[in-house]
Amino acid sequence: MSYARTKALALAMALGILFLFSAETGGQQRGPAHVKPIVIRAEMAKGRVVYQVDSKPALPDLLRVLNVLEEQRGKDCPVVVLLDFRVPISEFWNIDGTAGKADLTNLRYFVFFRDTEKMVEIKWGPAVPYSTNPSIDRDPLGIR
């Protein structure tokens, strides 16, 4: 086998190994987008709101647990907030404020219904002026 042919074969093998490595990783990038998300669950138990973070009780308190996880996973770590439909609506702001104190801002909110095993995502829109007769055409600033 000639030197040029051996060199071409070695180059082809190197490219093949590189292709296999990139295919094996699925082209995934490393960084905050692939950090395991933090999962906060808020449920009603005995008439009060109880928190779990990553399936463990948030003890001694939610803020301390989130501070530790922010140090481990970074402030851009995604946070999934699962709220039992029975918790007061004020829990949205309580959790948002607590996560903000822990420098976590990448939150997605879901309300879950255990009896139907379904959940819906809640997305925040822009603030609109208060009105007892708001527009129903979905224009966020449209007030009749």
N, C-alpha and C positions, 0 to 999 in steps of 0.2 A: 504494500500500500504506500502511495506516495505521501510526502510531507504535507502537500496542500490538501489532499483528501483526508488525512488524519486530522489536520487542523479544522477542516470543515465539519467533520464528524464530531469533534470535541465541542465546537461551537453549537452545533445542533443539539447535542446532549445537554449543554448548559442552558440553552434556551428552553428545552423541554422541561428540565428540572424547575426553572424559573416559572414556566407556565403552570406546572403542577402545583407549585407552592402558592401561586396567586389564586388558582382555582380552588385549592383546599381551604384558603381563608375566605373564599367567597367575595373577594374584593372589598372586604370590610376594612374600614378605617379604624385606627385606634384613637381613643380620646373620649371626651365626655358623652358623645352620642351612644356609646356602647357600654356605659357604666350601668350596673344593675340599678334599676329605679328603686326609690324608697316608696314603700306602700304604707299609707296611713289609713287606718279604718276607724271610723267613729260610729259607735252603736249605743243604743239606749239599754241600760241594765239597771234594774231596781230604781227607775225614775231619774237616773242621771246619765250623762254622757261618759262613755268609757272609750279610751283610745288604745289601739294596738298599732305598733310600727313593725313592719316586716313580720307579722304574725306573733309578735311578743308584746306583752303588756308594756305600755309606755311609762315605765317607772324609773326614777322617782317622779318625773313629770315629762310632758311632751317636749318642752323646750330643751331640756338637757339631752334627751335622746336624739333630737334632731341636730343639736350642736355637735354631738359625737359623730353622727353620720355625715354631716357636712364636712368635718375635718377628714374623714376617711374617704369620702367619694367626691368631694368638691362641690362648689356652690352651683355649678351648672348641672348637677345631677338631676335627672327627671324625678318628679314626685307625683305619685298617683294617690289621690285622695278619694277614698270610698266612704260615702256617708249613707247610713241607714236612713230611709225615708222618714223615720219617726224623730230624728234629731231636729232640734229647732234650727230655723234658717240662719240664725246668728252664728252657728258653728262654722259656716263658710268663712265668715270674717275672722272668727277666733283662730281657725287653723291657718288662714292666710297670714294673719298678723304674727302668729307664733313661728311659722316657717320663715317669714321675712326677718324676724329677729335672729334666726339661725342662718341668715344669708342665703336661704333657698328661695328661688323665685320662679323656677321652671315647674309650675304646678298644673295638673289637669284634674278636674273635679268630676266625680260620678256619683249619682244617687242610685243606690241599689234597693231592690225589692226581693227580700229573701223568699217570700212565698211563691213568686213567679220565676225566681232565678234569673231575673233580668236586671239591667242597669241602663241608665241614660247619662250621657255626658252633659254637663252644664258648662256653657261658655259665657264669658263675660262680654258684654257689649259696651258701647260708650254710654256714659251717663246722659240722661235726657231730662228735660224739665218735668217736674211733677205736674200731672194733669188728671182730672177725674174723667176726661173724655179724650184719651190718647188715640192717635191715628192707628188704623188697623192695616195700613198698606205696607207695613214693614219698613217704612222710612224712619230710621232711628231718631231723626230730629223733627219728624212731622207731627205736629200737634194741631188738631182741628180747632 
